[in-house]
Amino acid sequence: MTLSILPHLNAAFNATSAVLLLTGFACIRAKRVMAHAACMISACVVSIAFLVSYLTYHAHVGSIHFQHIGWTRPVYFTILITHTVLAVVIIPLVIRTLTFAGRKQFASHRALARWTLPLWLYVSVTGVVVYWMLYHLPTNP
């Protein structure tokens, strides 16, 4: 596999993670606890696969510069900065949220998940947006 496929794969991982998070949320709202757990564990696995792929790509290629000018530039960097900061923050939140669930401390799990889910969803969705803006945003006239 060539490295050039990894950004596309990374976007697919992020999109899959977002779908799994939303499905897991719908499952827990419907009191389908086992389906919820399966979705959330799957979201973790997909997110770990993303992280490995992302680090592999950037270790070999380095950073990719955003080439656009005009209003898209500050929008891109605002999304990128918030995405990057929250991507770092979300890792310990996910670990702690899963730990509470694994220890059957469901009140603590639920309380932390109210923060973890929207932040993790934001990171997953903005990961796809950053990818689209970097690789597929139409060029300036």
N, CA, C and O atoms as a MOPAC input file, in Angstrom:
PM7 MOZYME 1SCF
protein

 N      0.84900 1    -1.18400 1     0.00000 1
 C      0.00000 1     0.00000 1     0.00000 1
 C      0.89000 1     1.24100 1     0.00000 1
 O      1.84900 1     1.32300 1     0.76700 1
 N      0.56800 1     2.20100 1    -0.86000 1
 C      1.33300 1     3.44200 1    -0.88800 1
 C      0.81500 1     4.39000 1     0.17400 1
 O     -0.34100 1     4.31500 1     0.59000 1
 N      1.67900 1     5.26900 1     0.59800 1
 C      1.30800 1     6.23400 1     1.63100 1
 C      0.21900 1     7.18300 1     1.16900 1
 O     -0.50300 1     7.73900 1     1.99600 1
 N      0.08700 1     7.38100 1    -0.13400 1
 C     -0.88100 1     8.36200 1    -0.63400 1
 C     -2.32700 1     7.96800 1    -0.33800 1
 O     -3.21800 1     8.81600 1    -0.38900 1
 N     -2.57000 1     6.70700 1    -0.03500 1
 C     -3.92900 1     6.26700 1     0.27900 1
 C     -4.30500 1     6.58500 1     1.73000 1
 O     -5.48900 1     6.63000 1     2.06200 1
 N     -3.32400 1     6.80300 1     2.58400 1
 C     -3.58800 1     6.95700 1     4.01800 1
 C     -4.47300 1     8.15400 1     4.37800 1
 O     -5.33000 1     8.00000 1     5.24800 1
 N     -4.32600 1     9.32600 1     3.77300 1
 C     -5.25200 1    10.40700 1     4.13300 1
 C     -6.71700 1    10.03200 1     3.86400 1
 O     -7.60700 1    10.38300 1     4.63800 1
 N     -6.95000 1     9.32300 1     2.76900 1
 C     -8.31900 1     8.90600 1     2.43500 1
 C     -8.81300 1     7.85600 1     3.43200 1
 O     -9.96900 1     7.87900 1     3.85500 1
 N     -7.92900 1     6.95000 1     3.79500 1
 C     -8.25500 1     5.93600 1     4.79300 1
 C     -8.52300 1     6.59500 1     6.14800 1
 O     -9.44600 1     6.20300 1     6.86200 1
 N     -7.71800 1     7.58800 1     6.49300 1
 C     -7.90500 1     8.30000 1     7.76100 1
 C     -9.26600 1     8.98800 1     7.81200 1
 O     -9.94000 1     8.96100 1     8.84200 1
 N     -9.66700 1     9.59900 1     6.71000 1
 C    -10.98900 1    10.23400 1     6.66200 1
 C    -12.08500 1     9.18200 1     6.82900 1
 O    -13.08400 1     9.42200 1     7.50700 1
 N    -11.89500 1     8.03000 1     6.21400 1
 C    -12.87400 1     6.94200 1     6.35800 1
 C    -12.93100 1     6.45200 1     7.80400 1
 O    -14.01100 1     6.16600 1     8.32100 1
 N    -11.78900 1     6.35500 1     8.44800 1
 C    -11.76900 1     5.97600 1     9.87000 1
 C    -12.53100 1     6.99600 1    10.70700 1
 O    -13.33400 1     6.62100 1    11.56200 1
 N    -12.28500 1     8.27900 1    10.46800 1
 C    -12.98800 1     9.32500 1    11.22200 1
 C    -14.49000 1     9.27700 1    10.97400 1
 O    -15.27600 1     9.38900 1    11.91600 1
 N    -14.89300 1     9.11400 1     9.73400 1
 C    -16.32000 1     9.04300 1     9.41300 1
 C    -16.95400 1     7.81600 1    10.06600 1
 O    -18.06000 1     7.89100 1    10.60200 1
 N    -16.25200 1     6.69800 1    10.01800 1
 C    -16.76300 1     5.46800 1    10.64000 1
 C    -16.90500 1     5.64700 1    12.13900 1
 O    -17.89100 1     5.21200 1    12.73300 1
 N    -15.92800 1     6.28200 1    12.74300 1
 C    -15.99500 1     6.55600 1    14.17700 1
 C    -17.21900 1     7.40800 1    14.51100 1
 O    -17.92600 1     7.12800 1    15.47900 1
 N    -17.46500 1     8.42900 1    13.72500 1
 C    -18.62500 1     9.29400 1    13.96600 1
 C    -19.92900 1     8.50300 1    13.87100 1
 O    -20.81800 1     8.66400 1    14.70800 1
 N    -20.04200 1     7.65600 1    12.86100 1
 C    -21.25500 1     6.84300 1    12.69600 1
 C    -21.42000 1     5.88700 1    13.87700 1
 O    -22.52500 1     5.71800 1    14.39200 1
 N    -20.33200 1     5.26900 1    14.29900 1
 C    -20.40100 1     4.35300 1    15.43900 1
 C    -20.78300 1     5.08800 1    16.72500 1
 O    -21.55000 1     4.56200 1    17.53100 1
 N    -20.26200 1     6.28100 1    16.92200 1
 C    -20.61500 1     7.06600 1    18.10800 1
 C    -22.09500 1     7.41400 1    18.11700 1
 O    -22.76500 1     7.27600 1    19.14100 1
 N    -22.60200 1     7.86500 1    16.98100 1
 C    -24.02700 1     8.21100 1    16.90500 1
 C    -24.90900 1     6.97800 1    17.07100 1
 O    -25.95200 1     7.04000 1    17.72300 1
 N    -24.49500 1     5.87000 1    16.48700 1
 C    -25.25200 1     4.63200 1    16.62400 1
 C    -25.21700 1     4.14900 1    18.07100 1
 O    -26.23200 1     3.70700 1    18.60900 1
 N    -24.05500 1     4.23600 1    18.69100 1
 C    -23.93600 1     3.85100 1    20.09500 1
 C    -24.80300 1     4.71100 1    20.99600 1
 O    -25.41000 1     4.20800 1    21.94200 1
 N    -24.86400 1     5.99100 1    20.71200 1
 C    -25.72600 1     6.89300 1    21.48700 1
 C    -27.18600 1     6.50900 1    21.30200 1
 O    -27.94100 1     6.45100 1    22.27300 1
 N    -27.58900 1     6.24700 1    20.06000 1
 C    -28.97600 1     5.83700 1    19.80100 1
 C    -29.29300 1     4.52500 1    20.52000 1
 O    -30.39300 1     4.34900 1    21.04500 1
 N    -28.33800 1     3.61800 1    20.54200 1
 C    -28.55600 1     2.33700 1    21.21400 1
 C    -28.76900 1     2.51200 1    22.71400 1
 O    -29.66300 1     1.88700 1    23.28500 1
 N    -27.96900 1     3.34700 1    23.35500 1
 C    -28.11400 1     3.50400 1    24.80200 1
 C    -29.41000 1     4.23600 1    25.12900 1
 O    -30.03500 1     3.97000 1    26.15600 1
 N    -29.81000 1     5.15500 1    24.26000 1
 C    -31.09900 1     5.84200 1    24.46200 1
 C    -32.26200 1     4.85200 1    24.36200 1
 O    -33.29700 1     5.02400 1    25.00600 1
 N    -32.07200 1     3.81000 1    23.54000 1
 C    -33.09100 1     2.76700 1    23.36900 1
 C    -32.88800 1     1.62700 1    24.38100 1
 O    -33.55600 1     0.59500 1    24.30500 1
 N    -31.96200 1     1.82700 1    25.32200 1
 C    -31.65500 1     0.84300 1    26.35900 1
 C    -31.12900 1    -0.47800 1    25.80700 1
 O    -31.33200 1    -1.53800 1    26.40100 1
 N    -30.46100 1    -0.40300 1    24.68400 1
 C    -29.79400 1    -1.56600 1    24.07900 1
 C    -28.32900 1    -1.52000 1    24.50100 1
 O    -27.45400 1    -1.12800 1    23.72900 1
 N    -28.08500 1    -1.92400 1    25.73200 1
 C    -26.78900 1    -1.75200 1    26.38500 1
 C    -25.67400 1    -2.51400 1    25.66500 1
 O    -24.58700 1    -1.97200 1    25.46600 1
 N    -25.93100 1    -3.75200 1    25.27700 1
 C    -24.88300 1    -4.54500 1    24.61300 1
 C    -24.52500 1    -3.95000 1    23.24700 1
 O    -23.35200 1    -3.89900 1    22.87400 1
 N    -25.53400 1    -3.50400 1    22.51100 1
 C    -25.27100 1    -2.87500 1    21.20900 1
 C    -24.49800 1    -1.57100 1    21.41000 1
 O    -23.59500 1    -1.25200 1    20.63700 1
 N    -24.85800 1    -0.82500 1    22.45000 1
 C    -24.14000 1     0.40700 1    22.78200 1
 C    -22.66400 1     0.10800 1    23.05500 1
 O    -21.77300 1     0.76900 1    22.52100 1
 N    -22.42500 1    -0.89600 1    23.89300 1
 C    -21.04700 1    -1.26200 1    24.23200 1
 C    -20.27800 1    -1.68200 1    22.98100 1
 O    -19.12300 1    -1.29600 1    22.80000 1
 N    -20.91300 1    -2.46500 1    22.12600 1
 C    -20.24700 1    -2.91000 1    20.89300 1
 C    -19.89800 1    -1.72800 1    20.00200 1
 O    -18.80600 1    -1.68300 1    19.43600 1
 N    -20.80300 1    -0.78000 1    19.87100 1
 C    -20.53200 1     0.40300 1    19.04500 1
 C    -19.39500 1     1.23200 1    19.61600 1
 O    -18.52400 1     1.68700 1    18.87400 1
 N    -19.39600 1     1.43100 1    20.91800 1
 C    -18.37600 1     2.27800 1    21.52500 1
 C    -16.99400 1     1.60800 1    21.50400 1
 O    -15.98000 1     2.27500 1    21.29400 1
 N    -16.96200 1     0.30400 1    21.71900 1
 C    -15.68500 1    -0.40400 1    21.61800 1
 C    -15.19600 1    -0.37100 1    20.16900 1
 O    -14.00600 1    -0.19000 1    19.91200 1
 N    -16.11200 1    -0.54400 1    19.23800 1
 C    -15.74800 1    -0.46700 1    17.81900 1
 C    -15.23500 1     0.92100 1    17.46400 1
 O    -14.27500 1     1.04900 1    16.70500 1
 N    -15.86300 1     1.95900 1    18.00400 1
 C    -15.39600 1     3.33100 1    17.76400 1
 C    -13.97600 1     3.50600 1    18.29400 1
 O    -13.16600 1     4.19800 1    17.67800 1
 N    -13.67000 1     2.88900 1    19.42400 1
 C    -12.31000 1     2.94900 1    19.97300 1
 C    -11.31900 1     2.25000 1    19.04700 1
 O    -10.24300 1     2.77800 1    18.76600 1
 N    -11.68400 1     1.06700 1    18.57700 1
 C    -10.79800 1     0.31200 1    17.68700 1
 C    -10.53200 1     1.10300 1    16.40800 1
 O     -9.39100 1     1.19500 1    15.95600 1
 N    -11.58000 1     1.66800 1    15.83400 1
 C    -11.44200 1     2.45800 1    14.60700 1
 C    -10.58800 1     3.69800 1    14.87000 1
 O     -9.77200 1     4.07900 1    14.03100 1
 N    -10.77100 1     4.32000 1    16.01800 1
 C     -9.99600 1     5.50800 1    16.35600 1
 C     -8.52000 1     5.16700 1    16.57300 1
 O     -7.64000 1     5.94400 1    16.20400 1
 N     -8.25700 1     4.02200 1    17.16400 1
 C     -6.86000 1     3.58100 1    17.32400 1
 C     -6.24700 1     3.30400 1    15.95300 1
 O     -5.10200 1     3.67300 1    15.69300 1
 N     -7.01100 1     2.65600 1    15.08000 1
 C     -6.52200 1     2.40400 1    13.70800 1
 C     -6.22900 1     3.73600 1    13.01200 1
 O     -5.22300 1     3.86700 1    12.31300 1
 N     -7.10900 1     4.72200 1    13.20500 1
 C     -6.87400 1     6.05200 1    12.65000 1
 C     -5.54800 1     6.61100 1    13.16200 1
 O     -4.72000 1     7.07900 1    12.38100 1
 N     -5.35600 1     6.56000 1    14.47200 1
 C     -4.16100 1     7.15800 1    15.06700 1
 C     -2.88700 1     6.50000 1    14.53200 1
 O     -1.91800 1     7.19600 1    14.22700 1
 N     -2.87700 1     5.19700 1    14.41800 1
 C     -1.71700 1     4.48800 1    13.88100 1
 C     -1.47400 1     4.91200 1    12.42800 1
 O     -0.34300 1     5.20700 1    12.04400 1
 N     -2.53300 1     4.93900 1    11.63500 1
 C     -2.41400 1     5.33000 1    10.22800 1
 C     -1.96600 1     6.78500 1    10.09300 1
 O     -1.10200 1     7.10000 1     9.27500 1
 N     -2.55100 1     7.65700 1    10.88800 1
 C     -2.20600 1     9.08600 1    10.85500 1
 C     -0.72900 1     9.29900 1    11.20500 1
 O     -0.01700 1    10.02000 1    10.50600 1
 N     -0.28100 1     8.67200 1    12.28000 1
 C      1.11200 1     8.83200 1    12.70000 1
 C      2.07500 1     8.23700 1    11.67600 1
 O      3.14000 1     8.79800 1    11.42200 1
 N      1.70000 1     7.10300 1    11.09300 1
 C      2.52100 1     6.49200 1    10.04400 1
 C      2.67100 1     7.43700 1     8.86100 1
 O      3.77700 1     7.66500 1     8.37000 1
 N      1.54600 1     7.98300 1     8.40800 1
 C      1.56700 1     8.88800 1     7.25400 1
 C      2.44600 1    10.10700 1     7.52700 1
 O      3.32700 1    10.43700 1     6.73200 1
 N      2.20000 1    10.76800 1     8.65300 1
 C      2.92500 1    12.01100 1     8.92600 1
 C      4.37800 1    11.78100 1     9.31300 1
 O      5.20000 1    12.68500 1     9.16200 1
 N      4.71500 1    10.59800 1     9.80500 1
 C      6.12100 1    10.27300 1    10.07200 1
 C      6.90500 1    10.17000 1     8.77200 1
 O      8.10200 1    10.45800 1     8.73800 1
 N      6.23300 1     9.76000 1     7.70600 1
 C      6.90800 1     9.60300 1     6.41700 1
 C      6.78200 1    10.83400 1     5.51200 1
 O      7.70000 1    11.14700 1     4.75400 1
 N      5.66100 1    11.51900 1     5.59500 1
 C      5.37600 1    12.61000 1     4.65400 1
 C      5.59900 1    13.98200 1     5.28000 1
 O      5.92600 1    14.94000 1     4.58000 1
 N      5.42500 1    14.07800 1     6.57500 1
 C      5.49100 1    15.38100 1     7.22800 1
 C      4.13300 1    16.05800 1     7.18000 1
 O      3.10700 1    15.40000 1     7.00500 1
 N      4.13100 1    17.37500 1     7.33500 1
 C      2.85500 1    18.08700 1     7.32900 1
 C      2.49700 1    18.51700 1     5.90400 1
 O      3.36400 1    18.72900 1     5.05500 1
 N      1.21600 1    18.63500 1     5.68400 1
 C      0.69700 1    19.08000 1     4.39100 1
 C      0.20400 1    20.51700 1     4.57800 1
 O     -0.57300 1    20.79400 1     5.49200 1
 N      0.64700 1    21.41300 1     3.72800 1
 C      0.29200 1    22.82100 1     3.86100 1
 C     -1.01700 1    23.12400 1     3.15000 1
 O     -1.26600 1    22.65200 1     2.04100 1
 N     -1.84000 1    23.91500 1     3.80800 1
 C     -3.10900 1    24.35100 1     3.22500 1
 C     -2.80600 1    25.43300 1     2.19000 1
 O     -2.24100 1    26.47400 1     2.52600 1
 N     -3.17700 1    25.19400 1     0.94700 1
 C     -2.78000 1    26.05200 1    -0.16700 1
 C     -3.77100 1    27.17400 1    -0.49000 1
 O     -3.44900 1    28.07300 1    -1.26600 1
 N     -4.94600 1    27.13200 1     0.08400 1
 C     -5.97900 1    28.09700 1    -0.29000 1
 C     -5.75900 1    29.45700 1     0.36900 1
 O     -5.07900 1    29.57300 1     1.38900 1
 N     -6.34900 1    30.47300 1    -0.23800 1
 C     -6.28100 1    31.84100 1     0.28700 1
 C     -7.71000 1    32.34400 1     0.47100 1
 O     -8.67500 1    31.67800 1     0.09500 1
 N     -7.82000 1    33.51800 1     1.04900 1
 C     -9.14400 1    34.10600 1     1.23900 1
 C     -9.80400 1    33.61200 1     2.51800 1
 O     -9.13200 1    33.19000 1     3.45900 1
 N    -11.13700 1    33.67300 1     2.53600 1
 C    -11.90100 1    33.36400 1     3.74400 1
 C    -11.76000 1    31.90900 1     4.18600 1
 O    -11.96700 1    31.60200 1     5.36000 1
 N    -11.41100 1    31.00600 1     3.26300 1
 C    -11.29500 1    29.60100 1     3.64700 1
 C    -10.09600 1    29.34800 1     4.56700 1
 O    -10.09400 1    28.40400 1     5.35600 1
 N     -9.10000 1    30.19000 1     4.45400 1
 C     -7.88800 1    29.99300 1     5.25400 1
 C     -8.15500 1    30.12300 1     6.76300 1
 O     -7.80300 1    29.20900 1     7.50800 1
 N     -8.75600 1    31.20700 1     7.23900 1
 C     -9.02100 1    31.27100 1     8.68500 1
 C    -10.04800 1    30.23000 1     9.14600 1
 O     -9.98400 1    29.75300 1    10.28000 1
 N    -10.98900 1    29.88100 1     8.27400 1
 C    -11.95000 1    28.83400 1     8.62700 1
 C    -11.21800 1    27.51100 1     8.81400 1
 O    -11.42600 1    26.80900 1     9.80400 1
 N    -10.35800 1    27.17700 1     7.85300 1
 C     -9.59200 1    25.92900 1     7.92600 1
 C     -8.76000 1    25.88300 1     9.20400 1
 O     -8.79800 1    24.88600 1     9.92600 1
 N     -8.01600 1    26.93400 1     9.49000 1
 C     -7.13800 1    26.90300 1    10.65200 1
 C     -7.90600 1    26.91200 1    11.97000 1
 O     -7.44500 1    26.33300 1    12.95300 1
 N     -9.05200 1    27.55200 1    12.00400 1
 C     -9.89700 1    27.49700 1    13.20700 1
 C    -10.36400 1    26.06800 1    13.45500 1
 O    -10.29600 1    25.57200 1    14.58000 1
 N    -10.83500 1    25.41500 1    12.40800 1
 C    -11.28200 1    24.02500 1    12.54100 1
 C    -10.10300 1    23.13300 1    12.90300 1
 O    -10.21800 1    22.28300 1    13.78600 1
 N     -8.96000 1    23.32100 1    12.22400 1
 C     -7.78800 1    22.48600 1    12.47900 1
 C     -7.29600 1    22.62500 1    13.91500 1
 O     -6.99100 1    21.62500 1    14.56400 1
 N     -7.21800 1    23.84400 1    14.41000 1
 C     -6.70600 1    24.07100 1    15.76600 1
 C     -7.63700 1    23.45300 1    16.80400 1
 O     -7.18100 1    22.76000 1    17.71400 1
 N     -8.94800 1    23.70200 1    16.67100 1
 C     -9.88400 1    23.12200 1    17.64700 1
 C     -9.88100 1    21.59600 1    17.54800 1
 O     -9.94800 1    20.90000 1    18.56200 1
 N     -9.80300 1    21.08800 1    16.32900 1
 C     -9.75000 1    19.63300 1    16.12500 1
 C     -8.51100 1    19.04400 1    16.80800 1
 O     -8.60700 1    18.04400 1    17.52000 1
 N     -7.36700 1    19.65900 1    16.59300 1
 C     -6.11100 1    19.13600 1    17.12100 1
 C     -6.07800 1    19.17800 1    18.65100 1
 O     -5.68900 1    18.20200 1    19.29300 1
 N     -6.48000 1    20.29100 1    19.22200 1
 C     -6.49100 1    20.41600 1    20.68700 1
 C     -7.43600 1    19.38300 1    21.29600 1
 O     -7.07800 1    18.68500 1    22.24500 1
 N     -8.64000 1    19.29200 1    20.74400 1
 C     -9.60100 1    18.34200 1    21.30000 1
 C     -9.21400 1    16.88900 1    21.02700 1
 O     -9.58500 1    16.00200 1    21.79500 1
 N     -8.48000 1    16.63400 1    19.95100 1
 C     -8.00600 1    15.26900 1    19.68200 1
 C     -7.04400 1    14.80900 1    20.77800 1
 O     -7.00700 1    13.62600 1    21.11800 1
 N     -6.28100 1    15.72600 1    21.32100 1
 C     -5.38000 1    15.39600 1    22.42300 1
 C     -6.17400 1    15.22600 1    23.71800 1
 O     -5.93100 1    14.29800 1    24.48900 1
 N     -7.11000 1    16.12100 1    23.94200 1
 C     -7.92100 1    16.08900 1    25.16400 1
 C     -8.80000 1    14.84100 1    25.22500 1
 O     -9.02400 1    14.29000 1    26.30300 1
 N     -9.29200 1    14.40000 1    24.08200 1
 C    -10.27500 1    13.31500 1    24.07800 1
 C     -9.67500 1    11.97600 1    24.49200 1
 O    -10.39300 1    11.12500 1    25.01500 1
 N     -8.40300 1    11.77200 1    24.27500 1
 C     -7.79900 1    10.46000 1    24.57600 1
 C     -7.97300 1    10.07300 1    26.05200 1
 O     -8.50000 1     8.99500 1    26.32900 1
 N     -7.55200 1    10.90800 1    27.00500 1
 C     -7.77100 1    10.49900 1    28.40400 1
 C     -9.25700 1    10.45700 1    28.78400 1
 O     -9.65300 1     9.66800 1    29.64100 1
 N    -10.07200 1    11.29600 1    28.15600 1
 C    -11.51300 1    11.26200 1    28.44700 1
 C    -12.12800 1     9.93100 1    28.01500 1
 O    -12.92200 1     9.34200 1    28.74800 1
 N    -11.76100 1     9.46700 1    26.83500 1
 C    -12.28400 1     8.18300 1    26.34900 1
 C    -11.80200 1     7.05600 1    27.26000 1
 O    -12.59000 1     6.19200 1    27.64500 1
 N    -10.53100 1     7.05900 1    27.60200 1
 C     -9.98800 1     6.01000 1    28.46800 1
 C    -10.72200 1     5.98600 1    29.80700 1
 O    -11.10100 1     4.92300 1    30.29800 1
 N    -10.91600 1     7.15400 1    30.38300 1
 C    -11.59300 1     7.23500 1    31.69900 1
 C    -13.05700 1     6.81700 1    31.58500 1
 O    -13.57200 1     6.10700 1    32.44800 1
 N    -13.71800 1     7.25300 1    30.53100 1
 C    -15.12700 1     6.88600 1    30.33400 1
 C    -15.26900 1     5.37600 1    30.18000 1
 O    -16.16000 1     4.76900 1    30.77400 1
 N    -14.39000 1     4.76800 1    29.38200 1
 C    -14.41600 1     3.31000 1    29.21600 1
 C    -14.06900 1     2.58700 1    30.51400 1
 O    -14.64200 1     1.54100 1    30.81800 1
 N    -13.14500 1     3.13700 1    31.26800 1
 C    -12.77400 1     2.53300 1    32.54800 1
 C    -13.96600 1     2.49200 1    33.49100 1
 O    -14.21300 1     1.47600 1    34.14000 1
 N    -14.70200 1     3.58700 1    33.56800 1
 C    -15.90800 1     3.60900 1    34.41100 1
 C    -16.89800 1     2.52900 1    33.97000 1
 O    -17.46700 1     1.82500 1    34.80300 1
 N    -17.09600 1     2.40600 1    32.67300 1
 C    -18.03000 1     1.39200 1    32.17000 1
 C    -17.52500 1    -0.00900 1    32.49700 1
 O    -18.29200 1    -0.86200 1    32.94500 1
 N    -16.23400 1    -0.24500 1    32.27300 1
 C    -15.65900 1    -1.55300 1    32.55300 1
 C    -15.74400 1    -1.94300 1    34.01700 1
 O    -15.86200 1    -3.12300 1    34.34600 1
 N    -15.68500 1    -0.96800 1    34.88000 1
 C    -15.79100 1    -1.21900 1    36.32800 1
 C    -17.23600 1    -1.16500 1    36.82000 1
 O    -17.50200 1    -1.25800 1    38.01900 1
 N    -18.15400 1    -1.01500 1    35.88400 1
 C    -19.58500 1    -0.94700 1    36.18200 1
 C    -19.93900 1     0.22900 1    37.10400 1
 O    -20.87600 1     0.15400 1    37.89900 1
 N    -19.17500 1     1.30500 1    36.97700 1
 C    -19.46100 1     2.54900 1    37.69900 1
 C    -20.27100 1     3.43900 1    36.74900 1
 O    -19.78600 1     4.44400 1    36.23100 1
 N    -21.52400 1     3.02500 1    36.54400 1
 C    -22.31400 1     3.61000 1    35.47600 1
 C    -22.72700 1     5.05700 1    35.73100 1
 O    -22.90400 1     5.81500 1    34.77700 1
 N    -22.88300 1     5.45500 1    36.97500 1
 C    -23.21000 1     6.86100 1    37.23900 1
 C    -22.04100 1     7.75300 1    36.81500 1
 O    -22.24300 1     8.79100 1    36.18500 1
 N    -20.83300 1     7.34600 1    37.16100 1
 C    -19.64700 1     8.11400 1    36.76300 1
 C    -19.44800 1     8.03700 1    35.25300 1
 O    -19.09700 1     9.03000 1    34.61700 1
 N    -19.67400 1     6.85200 1    34.68200 1
 C    -19.56400 1     6.67000 1    33.22800 1
 C    -20.50500 1     7.62900 1    32.50600 1
 O    -20.10000 1     8.34800 1    31.59200 1
 N    -21.74800 1     7.62800 1    32.92400 1
 C    -22.76500 1     8.47200 1    32.27800 1
 C    -22.41200 1     9.95800 1    32.41300 1
 O    -22.53100 1    10.71800 1    31.45100 1
 N    -21.98000 1    10.36500 1    33.60300 1
 C    -21.64400 1    11.77900 1    33.83700 1
 C    -20.48500 1    12.22600 1    32.93800 1
 O    -20.53400 1    13.31200 1    32.36100 1
 N    -19.45800 1    11.40300 1    32.81700 1
 C    -18.31400 1    11.77700 1    31.97800 1
 C    -18.64400 1    11.63100 1    30.49500 1
 O    -18.17300 1    12.41500 1    29.67200 1
 N    -19.45100 1    10.62800 1    30.15500 1
 C    -19.82100 1    10.40300 1    28.74700 1
 C    -20.59700 1    11.58700 1    28.17900 1
 O    -20.56000 1    11.82300 1    26.97100 1
 N    -21.28800 1    12.32600 1    29.01800 1
 C    -22.01200 1    13.52700 1    28.55100 1
 C    -21.05200 1    14.56800 1    27.97500 1
 O    -21.44700 1    15.38600 1    27.14500 1
 N    -19.80800 1    14.53700 1    28.41100 1
 C    -18.77300 1    15.41300 1    27.86500 1
 C    -17.97400 1    14.71100 1    26.76800 1
 O    -17.65200 1    15.30300 1    25.73700 1
 N    -17.66600 1    13.45200 1    27.00900 1
 C    -16.81200 1    12.70100 1    26.08900 1
 C    -17.46700 1    12.54300 1    24.72200 1
 O    -16.82400 1    12.78100 1    23.69900 1
 N    -18.72100 1    12.15000 1    24.69000 1
 C    -19.38900 1    11.88800 1    23.41200 1
 C    -19.38200 1    13.09800 1    22.47900 1
 O    -18.92500 1    12.97000 1    21.34300 1
 N    -19.86600 1    14.26500 1    22.90600 1
 C    -19.87300 1    15.38200 1    21.95100 1
 C    -18.47300 1    15.82800 1    21.52300 1
 O    -18.27500 1    16.23500 1    20.37900 1
 N    -17.51200 1    15.75300 1    22.43200 1
 C    -16.14500 1    16.14500 1    22.05900 1
 C    -15.54400 1    15.14200 1    21.08200 1
 O    -14.89600 1    15.53600 1    20.11200 1
 N    -15.75200 1    13.85500 1    21.32700 1
 C    -15.23600 1    12.80900 1    20.44400 1
 C    -15.91500 1    12.89500 1    19.08200 1
 O    -15.27200 1    12.72500 1    18.04600 1
 N    -17.20500 1    13.15500 1    19.09200 1
 C    -17.94000 1    13.31300 1    17.83400 1
 C    -17.41200 1    14.52500 1    17.05900 1
 O    -17.23900 1    14.45800 1    15.84200 1
 N    -17.15800 1    15.62400 1    17.76200 1
 C    -16.59400 1    16.82000 1    17.11600 1
 C    -15.24500 1    16.50200 1    16.46900 1
 O    -14.98600 1    16.90100 1    15.33400 1
 N    -14.39100 1    15.78300 1    17.19700 1
 C    -13.07000 1    15.42700 1    16.66400 1
 C    -13.21800 1    14.55100 1    15.42100 1
 O    -12.51300 1    14.75700 1    14.43300 1
 N    -14.12300 1    13.58200 1    15.46200 1
 C    -14.31700 1    12.68500 1    14.31500 1
 C    -14.84700 1    13.44600 1    13.10100 1
 O    -14.34300 1    13.27500 1    11.99100 1
 N    -15.85100 1    14.27500 1    13.30700 1
 C    -16.45400 1    15.01500 1    12.18500 1
 C    -15.48600 1    16.05400 1    11.63800 1
 O    -15.33600 1    16.17900 1    10.42300 1
 N    -14.83500 1    16.79300 1    12.51300 1
 C    -13.90200 1    17.81300 1    12.01100 1
 C    -12.68500 1    17.17600 1    11.35600 1
 O    -12.04900 1    17.79800 1    10.50500 1
 N    -12.35100 1    15.95200 1    11.73400 1
 C    -11.28600 1    15.24000 1    11.03000 1
 C    -11.63300 1    15.04600 1     9.56100 1
 O    -10.77500 1    15.18800 1     8.69000 1
 N    -12.88900 1    14.72300 1     9.28900 1
 C    -13.34900 1    14.57000 1     7.90800 1
 C    -13.37600 1    15.93000 1     7.21200 1
 O    -13.01300 1    16.03100 1     6.04000 1
 N    -13.79800 1    16.96600 1     7.91800 1
 C    -13.84800 1    18.31300 1     7.33700 1
 C    -12.44100 1    18.79900 1     6.99300 1
 O    -12.22700 1    19.36000 1     5.91900 1
 N    -11.48600 1    18.58900 1     7.89100 1
 C    -10.09900 1    18.98700 1     7.62300 1
 C     -9.57400 1    18.25000 1     6.39300 1
 O     -8.94400 1    18.85200 1     5.52300 1
 N     -9.83500 1    16.95200 1     6.32400 1
 C     -9.42700 1    16.16300 1     5.15700 1
 C    -10.03200 1    16.74500 1     3.87900 1
 O     -9.32600 1    16.95500 1     2.89300 1
 N    -11.33000 1    17.00100 1     3.89900 1
 C    -12.01000 1    17.52100 1     2.70100 1
 C    -11.42600 1    18.87900 1     2.30200 1
 O    -11.16900 1    19.12800 1     1.12400 1
 N    -11.21800 1    19.74800 1     3.28500 1
 C    -10.67900 1    21.07000 1     2.96900 1
 C     -9.24900 1    20.97700 1     2.44100 1
 O     -8.86400 1    21.75400 1     1.56700 1
 N     -8.47900 1    20.06000 1     2.94700 1
 C     -7.08400 1    19.93100 1     2.54000 1
 C     -6.92800 1    19.25900 1     1.17500 1
 O     -6.05000 1    19.63000 1     0.39600 1
 N     -7.77400 1    18.28100 1     0.88600 1
 C     -7.58600 1    17.48400 1    -0.32900 1
 C     -8.65500 1    17.66400 1    -1.40900 1
 O     -8.42200 1    17.30800 1    -2.56400 1
 N     -9.81300 1    18.20600 1    -1.05600 1
 C    -10.90100 1    18.25300 1    -2.01800 1
 C    -11.58600 1    19.60900 1    -2.19200 1
 O    -12.46100 1    19.75600 1    -3.04600 1
 N    -11.20100 1    20.57800 1    -1.40400 1
 C    -11.78900 1    21.90900 1    -1.52400 1
 C    -11.40500 1    22.46900 1    -2.89300 1
 O    -10.22600 1    22.48700 1    -3.24500 1
 N    -12.38500 1    22.92300 1    -3.66000 1
 C    -12.05000 1    23.49400 1    -4.99700 1
 C    -11.03600 1    24.63200 1    -4.85500 1
 O    -11.08500 1    25.41300 1    -3.90400 1
 N    -10.13000 1    24.70700 1    -5.80800 1
 C     -9.09300 1    25.72700 1    -5.74900 1
 C     -9.66900 1    27.10800 1    -6.01800 1
 O    -10.72500 1    27.25500 1    -6.63300 1
 N     -8.95300 1    28.10400 1    -5.54500 1
 C     -9.36400 1    29.49600 1    -5.73800 1
 C     -9.25700 1    29.87300 1    -7.21600 1
 O     -8.37500 1    29.38800 1    -7.92500 1
 N    -10.16400 1    30.74200 1    -7.67500 1
 C    -10.09000 1    31.15800 1    -9.09500 1
 C     -8.85500 1    31.98000 1    -9.39200 1
 O     -8.65200 1    32.40000 1   -10.53100 1

